[in-house]
Amino acid sequence: MKKFTSLSVIIMMMAAAFTLASCNEDDYIADTLWGVWQGDMHVWSEWSGHYYESHDTEIAFDRSPYEYSSGNGYWVDFYSNAPWDYYASNISWTVDAGTITIYSYEEGVYYYIYDYFLSGNDFRGTIESDWGDPMDFRLYKVSSPRWDGYDWGWGNWYGYDNPWYSASGTRSGDAVQDKPVRHIGKR
């Protein structure tokens, strides 16, 4: 019986060590992730029968002071030759068992980042949305998060009135009936 008790204690200690090591790894990933990352996420949108591809993406990850491996932030896709200049969304994110999960509030969609390499200035890997379409991405760290200046959803850039852009979502000022949806991957 004593041997069984000793074996049980050893198994529980190993399980506890594995759990703590996993949490520390998630915290390390969250610490490295903190900041603003910019690059190509291969994002595209379709609206009114037209296809538009984002030329640049900026994602900010800010840590929660209460749960170190999670936080909030924003995700902005910049467009050229589209009826809008950018699409900005508020996000929350978590790191759990090494997988980074991002939730976009404006879209109501989850994104999952896995098979990635993350260093002080380089972040590349695979991202997939709720509806599939995995895509490789590459981002570079550019700065700390900035929280002012974006209209969330489809709005004008840096909060000033742009005569070519209306908060309704089109440069012509026409109301947007069905707002464009962010897609990742191939069309």
N, C-alpha and C positions, 0 to 999 in steps of 0.2 A: 504494500500500500504506500509505503514511504517513497519507493521508486516512482510510482505513478504520480504522486503529488509533486515530486521534483521535476518530473518530465512535464507536467502541466504548467508549473511555474516557468520553466525554460521556454515553452511554447508561447505563453502569454508575454514574456519579456521580448521575444523575437517579434511578435505581432506588434507590440507597442513601439519597438525600435523602428520597424518598417513604417508604421503610421507617422511617427515623428519625422522620419527622413522624408517621407512624401510631402508633408506639410512644409518642411523647410525648402524643398525643391520648388514648390509652388510659390512660396514667398520670394525665393531668389528670382524666379521668372518674372513675378510681378514687379520686383525692384528694377530689373533690367528693362522691363516694358515701359515703365513710367516715362512720360514725355510725349513729344509730338514726332510722328513718323510721316514721311512723305515719299511718294513714289507711284508706281503703277499697280493698281489692283485689278486691272482688266474689267472695269465696270462699264456697263452700257445701260441705256434706257430706251424704251420705245414709247412713243406718244403720238397719237393721231396718225398711226400708220407709218411713222418715220422712226428710223434707228439713229441713235446718238451715242457716241463713245466718249467717255471721260478721258481727258488727256493727263490728269494728275489727281491724286488722292491725298488727303491729309487726315490722319487719325490721331487723336489725342487720348492718352491713357493717364488718368489721375487716380492715385490710390485712395482707398477709403481709410480714414484714420482708425476705424474700428475693426475692419476685416482686411488684413494686409494683402491678401491675394485676390482682391476685387476692388472695383471702383467705378467711377463714371468717366465720361469724356464726350467727345464729339467726333463725327466722321463727315468730312466734306469732300465731295467729288466735284472737280472743276471741268467745265465743258467749253468747247469752242464750236461755233457754227450750230448751236442749238438755240431754241427759244429762251433758254435760261442760262445764266452764267455759272451757277453752281447749285448743288443740292446738299444741304446740311441737315444732319440728324443728331440728336442727343443719343448717347449710348450708355449702357452699363456693361461691365465686363467682369468675368471671373476666370481664375485659373484653377482647374481641378484635375488632379492626376496628370498634369502636364498639358491638357487641352485648354486652349483659350476660347471662351465662349463670349460672343458680343451680341447684345440685344439692342436693336435700333427701335427707339420709341416711336418715331414718326411712321415707320413702316410696319411695326409689329412683327419683325422678322428676326430670327436668330441666325448668327453666322458662327462657324466653328473653324478654328485654326489648329492644324495638326501637322506633323512631319515638318517641323520648322527648325531653322537655325536662328538664334537670337544672341547678338553680342551687343556691345556698347553702342555701336553705330549702324549695325546691319541687321535687318529682320527680313527673312525670306522663308517661304514655305508654301503650304496649300491651305486655301480657304474654301469653305463650302457653305451654302445657305440652306435654309429649311427645305427648299425644293430641289436640292442636288446641285449639279453643275460645279464640281470641284475645279479650281483654277490655281495655278502657281502665281505667287506675287513676290515683289521685292520692294522693300521700303528702307529709307535711311532716316536716322534720327536728325531732326533739325533744331529743336528747341524745347522749352518747357511749354505746357499747355497755355493757350490764351482763351479766355472765356467770353470776351466781349466781341461785338462786331459782326456776328452772323445772325441772320434771320433763319430760324429753324424751319425746315421744310423747303418749300420753293419760295425764296425771297431775294431781296437785292443784297449785294455784296457789301460787307463792312458797314451796314446800317445807314448808308447815305442814299439819297434818292438818285437813282440812275434813270435818266430819261429814256433809255432803251429797254428798260426792264420794269415790269410792274409786279407788285407783291402778289398779284393774282396768278402769276406763273408764266406769262408770255411777254415778249418784248412789244407786241402790238397792243397790249392792254386787254385783250380778249380774256374772258374768264376761262379758267381751266375746269372742264367738266370732270375728266378723269385724269388725276395727276400721274405723271410718269412714275414707274417703279424701277428701283435699282436692281440690276441683275449682275451677277458675276459669272464669268465663263464665256463659253462660245454661244453665239446666237443660234 
